[in-house]
Amino acid sequence: MLERIEAVVPEFEEAGRKTQRRAGKAIAEDAWEAGSILRTQIQKDIESARLNARELVNEVHRANKRSIRIRWVAVSLICIVVFFLLGCSIARML
């Protein structure tokens, strides 16, 4: 009986090593696949963030353009009124 056990122990150890190798390969493949999925998702998130940033920059640019236009319109109207009043006062002097 002892001889049978001694004969089976190396086979059992070899079967254990084979199982560990297979499990290691399976874990490595799963890790590789998970890493690949993670990289893909990160790339999608980066692209989404880039698009959102571009939209925000465009909105800020439009808002700044609009305020600059309003400022120039206001300055132009003030200049028109000043010139009109100067013209009226010069006309009264003559």
C-alpha positions, 0 to 999 in steps of 0.5 A, a space after each residue: 500500500 505504501 508503495 502504491 502511495 509513493 508511486 501516486 504522489 509524483 503523479 499527483 504533484 505533476 497533476 497539481 503543477 499542470 493545473 497551476 499552469 493552466 490556471 495561471 494561463 487562464 488568469 493571465 488571459 483574463 487579465 490581458 482581456 480586462 486590461 484591453 477592455 480597460 484601455 478601450 474604455 479609458 480611450 472612450 472617456 478621454 475622447 468624450 472629455 475632449 469633445 466636452 472641453 471643445 464644446 465648453 471652449 466654443 461656448 466661452 468663445 461665443 460668450 466673449 464675442 457677444 460681450 465684445 459686440 455689446 461693448 462696441 455697440 454701447 461705445 458707438 451709441 455713446 459716441 453718436 450721442 456725444 457727436 450729436 450733442 456737439 453738433 447741436 451746441 455748435 449749431 446754436 453758437 452759430 
